[in-house]
Amino acid sequence: MRSAFVFILAVMVSAAFAVEVGTPVLAMGTYPFGSCGDQVHSQTLVYADEINTAITIESISFRIYGPSPIAYSDGLEMYIGLSDNEELSETFESNILPGTRTLVFNTDSLYIGGAPGEMLEIEFETPYYYSGEHNLIVDMVSDYNNYIIVYGWESGVQKGLVSYSLSSTLGQLFTKLPYMVLEGTLDLQPSTVGSIKIEFGAPER
């Protein structure tokens, strides 16, 4: 008698997903995009329970407050990193777990304008898989900016860090944070349908 096994492959279910971080109730001033001519390095801490799921992050959006419908950045780098901090320190490097700072977007020139109330979306060149096991840090480095302000909210916790010099290793702590929407793919657990054993051959006499 011959036996054979037919396996049905596991299927990974995924769906589009968006996470709002904060509420758009305040004007943020020069954090995170700066004012005319500013160099800006900023970090924004997002708690794991604010995301509350595993997600492949494909973009981050900010809601424009004003004042200009046209603004440009002469260079923008965006990184995602992991952190076990509940609050940020004044030192950029110490806030991110070693080896987890990952470049997700990099451009020499970026149009960052739009009308007040519109969403400014930055699509990642490299999507970032976030497992939900640590807090997350959005780390932005911008070389030169025209003036634009985004909406933010008061967190009551020092979860923001900003420096207006790219050579500085230290920044100023903030409790007022930019409102952000993280969008991407919600990754569910694999679902294995099963396997079937099939036997071939004549019945025993």
N, C-alpha and C positions, 0 to 999 in steps of 0.2 A: 504494500500500500504506500502511495506517495502522498506527502503532505506539502502544502504551500501556505505561506502567510501573505495576505494582502493587507498592507498598512494604509490607513487613511491619514494623510498629513495633518499636522496641527495647523490651525488657522489663527492668525493674529488679527484681532478686530481693532480697528482704529477709527477715530472720528475727529472732525474739526472741533477745537475747543478754545475758549478765551477766558482769561482770568483778569479781573479788574483789581488793581492794587490801589487802594485809597478811593477818594471821591473828589470830583473836580469842583472844588468850592473856593479856592484861593488863587491869587496870582503869585507865581513863583519867583519873580524877579529874574536874576541872572543865573539861576541854577535850574537845569543843567546846561543850558546852551550859551550863557554869557551874554554880554552886550557888545557894542561895536569894538572890534579889535581885540577882544579878550581871548586869551588862552585859558582853557578850562579842563581840569581833571576832576571828575566827580565819581563818587561811589554811592549807590543806593542799596540799602539792605532790605531784602524781602524775606519775611519769615516763611518757613516751610508750611505752616498752617494757613497762611494767606493764599497759597497755591493749592495745597491739600490734595495733590495728585501727582502721579508721574506724567510728564508731558514732554514732547519734542517741541521746543520753542522755535518758531520760524520767523517771528517778527515781534517788535515792541512798538507801541503807538503812544503818542502824547497828544493831549487836546490843546490846541492853540488858544491862547488868551488874547494876544496881540503884541505890539500895536501895528506892526508892518505886515502887509500881505505878501511882501517879497523879502526873503532873507537867504543868505548863503553861508556855508561853512567851507573854508579852504582846506579842510582835512578833518575827518572824523574816524576814530577807531572806537569800536564797541567790543567789550569783553564780557563774558559771563564767568563768574567764579563761585566757589562754594565757601561757606563760613559756618563756624559753630558759635560765633558771637551773637549775643542778644542785643548789644549796642556796638556801634563802631568806635574804634579808637582814632586818634589824630594821625596815625601813621598808616598810609595806604597799604603798604606791603603786609603789615601784620593782620589786616582784616580778612585776608583771603587765605584759605588753606593751601599750603605749598603744592604746586603742581596742578592746581585746578583752574587757573586763569586761562581762559580759552578765547581766542580771537574769533568773533562771529561776523564782524562787519568792518570793512576798511575802504575808505575812498579818499581821493585827493580833493574832490570838489562835490558838494552836495547842496541841492536846493532844499531848504528846510522851511519854506514859507507856506502860507495858506491863510484863509480868512478866519477870523475869530470863531471859535466853536468847532472848526474842522479838526479832523484827526491827522496828525503827522505820523505816518507809518514808516518805520525803518525795517526793511526786509533783510533778514540775515543771509549772507552769502554761504554760511555754514550753519545749518540748523543745529540746535543744542539740545541733547537729551538730558532732561532733569529727572532724576529718580525720586525726588521728594525726601531724601534721607538727610539733607542738611539745609540750612538757610542758603539763600541765593543772593549774590551781589551783582548788580548791573554797574559796570565800570566803563565810563566814557572819557575819551581823551580827544579834545578838539583844539586845533591849532589857531584858528581865527574865525570869529563869528560876526555876522551882522546881527542887529538887535531883534530878538524874538523872545516872547514870554509864553510859557505854558501854564496850564492849570495845575494846582497842587492841593495838598491837604495837610492838616496838623496832626502828626502821629503821637506827639507827646514823648517820643523816645528818640535818642540821638542815633538815627538810622541813615543820616545823610552826611557826606563829607565832600568838601569842595576846596580846590586850590586854583588860583588864577595865575599860577606859574607852573609850567610843565616840568621844570627842573626841581621843584620842591617835592620832598618826600612826606611832607606834613600838610594837613588841610584844616579847614574850619568846620566844626561839627554843626549839624542842623537837625532840628526836629520836624521842620516843615519839608515835605517831600513832594516830588512830582507825581501827579496821577499818571499811572501807566496801565496799558492793556497788553498783556502777554498773550499772543495767539500762536496756535500750532496744532499739533495732532495729539489727541489723548490716546495713549497706548494702554490697551487692556491686556489682561493675562491671556496667554495662549490657551486655546480650547482644543483638546485632542478628542476627536470624535471616537476613535477606537481602532481596533484591528480585528480582522476576521480570519479564522483558520479554515482552510478548505482542504478536504481530503479527497484524493482520487484513488480509484481502484475498484476491483470487483469485491463484492461482499464475501466474507469468510464462509466457507462451506461447513 
